[in-house]
Amino acid sequence: MSAVRSILVSLVAVAILGIVAYGGAAAGLNSLFGIVLPYVALALFLGGMILKVLKWAKSPVPFRIPTTCGQQKSLPWIQHNALEAPFTKGQVYLRMILEVLFFRSLFRNTKAEIKDGSRVVYSSDKLLWAAGLAFHYSFLYIVIRHLRFFLEPVPGLVHTFEAIDSFFEVGVPIIYATDLVFLGAVSFLFVRRVIFPQVRYISLMTDFFPLFLLLGIGFTGVWMRYISKVDIVGVKELSMGLVTFSPAVPETIAPMFFVHLTFVCALIAYFPFSKLTHMAGVFLSPTRNMANNSRAQRHINPWNPDVKLHTYDEWEDEFRDKMKAVGLPLEKE
């Protein structure tokens, strides 16, 4: 499937989700989109992620295959790169922390360009790292802010996050900085897949669909906050009913909210079956979570079958007559 076709199919799929949700809510199917859909999406997410993680955990990794790009620990007078070739568990933990929290390997990303017709030039590329970091942290920040809809009383930490996010106090209602960062980062990730031929060539519908879902979530959320108001009290009542397993959908909630909720549920349900599972996969990746200590320790494959050994003495006893006939030396006569 070409990139243009992948983009169109993904865009149409997300648009159909939004139209169905808006039309269904306008037709009075609020319980379907406000109660049934969230529970189904959560069940698919939890079940899918558990099965995926169990499958990864059961996959045999008999060999040490950590990704390294630094000096391995060897002789005492040779400097060892503890982060690029971790030798101890502590060094592995430090490497994983930097990878999970700061995307360290992506920070070291480089790009190759052809200049002057035939000259290949390698240079640092920090835009992808910056956009990825901005997207993930703004998304996390927004999720934390939304906890006010699911907790009563609302923890002070959530209020603190909201106050920091609205520090600039621009507009009425006050604009949250993470909303702008989130939309900007996701837009960059989409545009990057379109304008760079190398990235466009390897991009599939499974890459564009979650991006359009995220853009849909962001735009509908911004629309409800700054343009078309929704009944916040009703949304809080619905959210609290969902988490306490006593759901009820207030009649005062506008259809646009159910479009927003449908996009969120679609993303949650799609999560375990997509590349988004790298959220859990990074912790189970043998290229990251193993120590590079093959020179110091012998690692035996525990899945190797038992093999009956055939010693040289047994082999010589078996072929003694033939060896003696052709004049081959024997260990014992």
N, C-alpha and C positions, 0 to 999 in steps of 0.2 A: 504494500500500500504506500503510495507516494505521500510526501509530507503535506501537500495541499489537501489531499483527500482525508488524511488523518485529522487535520485541523477542522475540516468541514464536518466530518462525522462526529467528532468530539463536541464541537460547538452545537450542532443540531441536537445531540443527545442531551446536553445540559439544558438547552432551550426547551426541549420537550418536557423535561423534568419540571422546570419552572412553570410552564404553561399548565401542565396537568395539576400541579400543586395549587396554583392560583385559581384555576377553574374549579377544582374539587372543593377548595375552601369556600369559594363564593357560592357553590351549590349546596353547602351545608355539611360537607364531609369532614368537618373539623376533627372529629374523633379519630378518623382514619389517619390523617396526617399529623395530628397532635399527640396521639396515644399509641396506636398500633405501630406506626412506622418507627418511632423512636425505640420501642422495645425490640422490634424485629432487628433493627440496625445494631443495637447493642448486643443482642444475642449472636448475630453473625460476626461481629467484631471479636467478642470474647472467645467464642468457639473457634473461629478461624485462626486467631492468634495463638491460642493454646495448642491447636493441632500443628500449626506451623513450627512453633518453638519445640514441641516434642519431636517432630520429624528431624529438625536440625540437631537436637540434642542426641538423638539415636544414631546419627550419621557417624560412621567410624572415621577417626582422624588419627591413624597410627603413626604418622610421621610428623616431625617438627617442620612446619612450613611457614614460619613467620616472615612477613615482608620486611626486608631490611635494606637500608641504603646508607649504612655507616659501618665503621670498623667493629667487627665482632671481638668479644673479649678473648684474648689469647695469651701472649707473653706479657710479663709484668711491665716491661719497658715500652710497650705499644699502647698508645692511648685508646681507650675503649669509649665508643659512643653509646651511652646508656639508654638514650631515647630511641635511636634508630635501630639498635640491635640489643634490646633488653636482655640481661643475663639472669636477673633475679625476679621473683614475683613482684617485689616492690617496684622495680623498674617497669614491669609490665603494667601494673596498676597506674603508675604515673603517665605512661604512654596512653593508656585508655582514657584517663581523665582528660588529658589534653585533646585527644581525638574527639571525645563525645561533647565536651563543653566548648571547644574552640576550633574544631575542624582543622587540626594541625596539618594533616596530610593534604587537604585542599588548599591550605595557605601556601604550600610549597609548589602549587600547580604552575606549570609553564605552558607556553603556547609556541607553536612552530609556524613561521610564515616564510613564503618564498618572495625574495626581493631581488631586484635587478634581473629578473628573468629566470635565474637558476640558483641563486644563493639562498640556502636555508638558514634562517635566523631564529634562534630560540630566545625567548624573553619571558619575564615574569608576568603572570596574569592573576591579579588580585581581585578583579571585579566579581568573578564567580564566587570566590570565597566571601567577599563582603556581602554580596546579595544573599547567599545562602545563610550566612550568620544572621543578617538582618531579618530574613523571613522566619527562620526558626525561633528566634528570640521574641520577635514581635507577636508571632502566633502564640507562643507560650504565655506571653504577657496578657494577650487578649483573653485566653482561656482562664487565666487567674482572675481577671476582672469579671468575667461572666460567672464566677462562683457566687457572686452576690444573689444570683437568681436561684441557687440551689441550697443555700445555707441560711438558717435563721436561728439565732441572730447572725448577722454578717460579721466575720472576724475583722478585727482592726487592721490586720495585714492587708486585706483586700481593699479597705478604704485608703490605706497608705499607697498602695499601687495605683489606685485611681487618681489620687492627688498628685503623684509624681507624673503620671501620664498626661494630666491636664495642666501641667505647670505653666505653660505659656498663656493660658486663659484667653484663647483666641476664639471669638464668635460666641453665639448663644444658640443652642447649648454649646458648651466648651468643647473644642475639637481635641480629640485624643491623638497624641503624636503617633502612637503605635498603629492607628488606623491608616495613616498616610504611609508609614514605613512598610506596613504589610502589603498594601496595594502596589506601592512602588517596587518592592522586591519581587513580588509574584509577576508583575508586568515585565520586569527585566528578564526574569527567567524564561518567560514566554517569548519575548522578542529575541532573546539570544538564540533560542532554538529555531527561529525563523530566518534571521539574517545571516547567520554563520553557516556556510554550506556544509562544513564537516559535521556540525552538530545536527543540522537539518537532515542530513543523509541517514543518520542513525536514529532519528526520532520516530517514535511510533504513536499510535492512537493512545496506548497506555501511558505515554508521557504527556500528551496534551489534555486528555480527559481530566485528570486530577487538577491540572493547572486551571482549566476552565471552571471546575467546581470551586476551587479556592477563590478565583476571581468573582464567581457568583456569590459566594458567601460574603466576601468583603464588600461588594457593591450593594447587595441587599441590606447588609448591616448598616452601612453608611447611609443608605437611602432612608431607612427607618429612623435613624438617630437625627439626621440633619434636615430631611426634606419631608417625608411623610411619617407623621408621628404614629406610634402604636401605644396601646394600653399597657404600660409597664407593670401596673398592679396585676392585670390579668395574666401577663406573661409570667410574673413571679408566682402567681397562684397555680398556673399550669406546671411550671418547673418543680415547685415543691410537691405537687401531687404526684409527679412522675417518680421522684426520688423516694417518696414515702409509700409508693405503690397504692395510692388512692387517687388516681388521676381524674381530673375533671377539666373540661375545656370551657372557659368563659366565652360567652357570645360576643364580647366586646373586642376580641382580638381581630385585627385586620388581616385579610388574606395574604398580604405581603410577608407577614411573619411566617406563615406556613411555607412560603417559597424558601425563605431563609432556612427554616428548620429542615425542609426536605433536602436542600443542598448539603446541610451538615450531616443528616442521616445517610445520604448517599455516599458521602466521603467516608464516614465511619464504617458502613457496610462494605465498601470497596477496599478498604485499607488492607485487610489480611490477604487479599488476592492480587496485590499490586506491588510495585517496587517500593512503596512507602513502608513496607515491613523492614527496611533497613534500620528503622528505629530500634527494633529488637535484634536484628541480625548482626549489628555491629558488635554486640556483646558476645556472640557465639562464633565470631569469625576466627578460624584458627590462624589466619595470617596476622591477626592483631593480638589475640589473647594468649599466645604462647611465648615462652622464653626461648631465646636463641642460644641454647647451651649444649648443642650437639657435640662440641669439642670436649666438653667436660664430663658429660654423662652419655651413656649408651642407652638409646631408646629402642626397645624391642617391640615389634608389632605384636600386640596381644591377640590379634585375630589370625595369626599364622596357624595353619593346621599342624598337628603333630606329624612329624616325618620320621620314618624308621631309618636310622643311620646305617650305612654300609661301610664299615671300616676298611682300611687298606688290607689288613690281615685277612679279613673275610673275602675280600675281592681276590687276593692272591691265592687263597685256598680254592676258590672257585675256578680260577683259570690257570692253576699251577702247571698242569700238563701241557697246555697250549703254549704258555710262556717258555717253559723249558725246551719245548720242541723247536722253537724259533730262536733260541739262544738268548732270551731276555734275562737280565740278572734277577735273582730272587732274594728276598730278605732272609728267608729260611728255607732249608732243603727239606 
